[in-house]
Amino acid sequence: STANAPEDDAPSRYSRPERTAYGRYSRDANSSGSSLPSNSLEKRIEELERELAKERQENARLMKMAQDKEELIGKLKEEIDLLNR
């Protein structure tokens, strides 16, 4: 159960920087007078944030799979050692 702790931290670890980055980009877009209207920039940011959230979920899923496989390898090694005795 302690091995799952880093994965459980992942969503909370990333949530705050996303919000601060969003606020920073939003302010930059409004103050820079860029060619894109601020609402389209906000929509693009929201789209990228959704994509980032999906990628983080996939990353967490893959990390969990890798961890499960490592645990299985450890158990199988122990079983091999017992059988060799």
KOLPADREN-684502 format. One record per atom (N, C-alpha, C): residue in three letters; x negated, y negated, z. Coordinates in steps of 0.02 Angstrom, whole numbers, padded with zeros to 5 digits, always signed. Layout:
N
ALAXYZ...
This chain:
85
SER-00041+00060+00000SER+00000+00000+00000SER-00043-00063+00000THR-00103-00060+00030THR-00146-00119+00030THR-00173-00133-00039ALA-00178-00083-00082ALA-00203-00094-00150ALA-00153-00134-00191ASN-00089-00133-00173ASN-00039-00170-00210ASN-00038-00245-00192ALA-00068-00263-00139ALA-00066-00332-00115ALA-00091-00383-00167PRO-00147-00372-00201PRO-00169-00423-00249PRO-00118-00434-00305GLU-00085-00382-00326GLU-00035-00390-00379GLU+00025-00429-00353ASP+00044-00416-00291ASP+00101-00451-00262ASP+00087-00525-00255ASP+00024-00543-00247ASP+00004-00614-00241ASP+00006-00650-00308ALA+00001-00613-00363ALA-00007-00644-00428ALA+00046-00697-00444PRO+00111-00682-00436PRO+00160-00734-00454PRO+00155-00797-00411SER+00144-00789-00346SER+00139-00848-00304SER+00075-00886-00317ARG+00023-00850-00335ARG-00041-00883-00348ARG-00036-00927-00410TYR+00004-00908-00459TYR+00007-00947-00521TYR+00063-00999-00522SER+00111-00994-00477SER+00169-01037-00482SER+00152-01111-00470ARG+00111-01125-00420ARG+00095-01195-00405ARG+00054-01229-00460PRO+00001-01198-00485PRO-00037-01232-00538PRO+00005-01245-00601GLU+00053-01201-00616GLU+00096-01212-00674GLU+00135-01277-00665ARG+00163-01286-00605ARG+00203-01346-00593ARG+00160-01409-00597THR+00101-01407-00569THR+00059-01466-00571THR+00036-01480-00642ALA+00021-01427-00679ALA+00000-01437-00749ALA+00057-01466-00789TYR+00118-01441-00777TYR+00176-01466-00814TYR+00184-01541-00801GLY+00180-01560-00737GLY+00187-01631-00720GLY+00133-01673-00753ARG+00073-01648-00755ARG+00017-01685-00785ARG+00029-01694-00860TYR+00048-01640-00894TYR+00058-01645-00966TYR+00118-01690-00982SER+00169-01685-00941SER+00227-01726-00953SER+00209-01801-00947ARG+00171-01819-00895ARG+00150-01888-00887ARG+00105-01909-00945ASP+00058-01866-00964ASP+00013-01883-01019ASP+00051-01896-01083ALA+00100-01854-01097ALA+00139-01861-01159ALA+00177-01927-01159ASN+00206-01945-01102ASN+00245-02006-01099ASN+00202-02068-01103SER+00143-02066-01076SER+00101-02125-01073SER+00058-02133-01135SER+00046-02079-01173SER+00000-02083-01229SER+00033-02110-01292GLY+00100-02110-01296GLY+00133-02132-01356GLY+00118-02086-01415SER+00118-02021-01403SER+00100-01973-01455SER+00153-01972-01510SER+00136-01939-01565SER+00181-01938-01623SER+00243-01897-01610LEU+00240-01846-01566LEU+00299-01806-01551LEU+00340-01839-01495PRO+00406-01838-01502PRO+00448-01864-01447PRO+00437-01823-01384SER+00445-01856-01327SER+00431-01822-01264SER+00477-01762-01253ASN+00539-01765-01278ASN+00583-01708-01268ASN+00560-01647-01307SER+00531-01656-01366SER+00505-01598-01403SER+00442-01571-01369LEU+00403-01616-01340LEU+00344-01593-01303LEU+00366-01554-01241GLU+00417-01577-01207GLU+00443-01542-01149GLU+00470-01474-01168LYS+00505-01470-01226LYS+00530-01406-01249LYS+00473-01358-01265ARG+00420-01385-01296ARG+00362-01344-01312ARG+00328-01319-01248ILE+00322-01363-01199ILE+00292-01344-01135ILE+00334-01289-01102GLU+00399-01298-01102GLU+00444-01247-01073GLU+00436-01180-01109GLU+00432-01183-01176GLU+00423-01123-01216GLU+00357-01088-01198LEU+00304-01128-01192LEU+00239-01100-01174LEU+00239-01072-01103GLU+00274-01105-01058GLU+00279-01080-00989GLU+00316-01013-00986ARG+00369-01006-01027ARG+00405-00942-01030ARG+00359-00888-01058GLU+00323-00905-01111GLU+00276-00857-01141GLU+00222-00837-01091LEU+00197-00886-01054LEU+00146-00872-01003LEU+00174-00827-00948ALA+00235-00839-00927ALA+00266-00797-00876ALA+00272-00725-00901LYS+00292-00716-00964LYS+00297-00649-00993LYS+00229-00615-00995GLU+00178-00652-01014GLU+00111-00624-01018GLU+00085-00605-00948ARG+00101-00645-00899ARG+00080-00629-00830ARG+00116-00567-00805GLN+00180-00559-00823GLN+00216-00499-00804GLN+00185-00437-00837GLU+00169-00444-00901GLU+00137-00388-00936GLU+00069-00372-00906ASN+00032-00424-00889ASN-00034-00414-00857ASN-00026-00378-00790ALA+00022-00399-00750ALA+00034-00366-00686ALA+00054-00293-00696ARG+00096-00280-00746ARG+00117-00212-00761ARG+00057-00169-00781LEU+00015-00196-00824LEU-00044-00158-00846LEU-00093-00146-00789MET-00101-00196-00746MET-00146-00188-00688MET-00118-00134-00642LYS-00053-00132-00632LYS-00022-00081-00591LYS-00033-00012-00621MET-00025-00006-00687MET-00036+00058-00720MET-00109+00081-00711ALA-00156+00034-00719ALA-00226+00051-00711ALA-00241+00073-00639GLN-00211+00038-00591GLN-00221+00055-00521GLN-00192+00125-00506ASP-00133+00139-00533ASP-00102+00205-00523ASP-00146+00260-00552LYS-00175+00247-00610LYS-00218+00297-00642LYS-00282+00307-00602GLU-00309+00253-00575GLU-00369+00259-00533GLU-00354+00301-00471GLU-00295+00290-00441GLU-00276+00329-00382GLU-00269+00403-00401LEU-00239+00416-00458LEU-00230+00485-00481LEU-00298+00518-00493ILE-00344+00481-00523ILE-00411+00507-00535ILE-00444+00526-00469GLY-00437+00482-00418GLY-00466+00496-00353GLY-00437+00559-00322LYS-00371+00566-00327LYS-00338+00626-00299LYS-00361+00689-00336LEU-00366+00685-00402LEU-00387+00743-00441LEU-00460+00762-00426LYS-00503+00712-00414LYS-00572+00726-00395LYS-00575+00762-00328GLU-00533+00739-00281GLU-00530+00774-00216GLU-00507+00846-00225GLU-00457+00855-00267GLU-00432+00923-00279GLU-00485+00967-00312ILE-00522+00940-00358ILE-00577+00977-00390ILE-00629+00997-00338ASP-00647+00950-00295ASP-00695+00965-00242ASP-00671+01022-00198LEU-00606+01020-00180LEU-00578+01074-00138LEU-00580+01141-00175LEU-00563+01141-00238LEU-00564+01202-00277LEU-00634+01229-00286ASN-00683+01185-00292ASN-00753+01207-00299ASN-00780+01239-00235ARG-00753+01221-00179ARG-00775+01250-00115ARG-00747+01320-00110
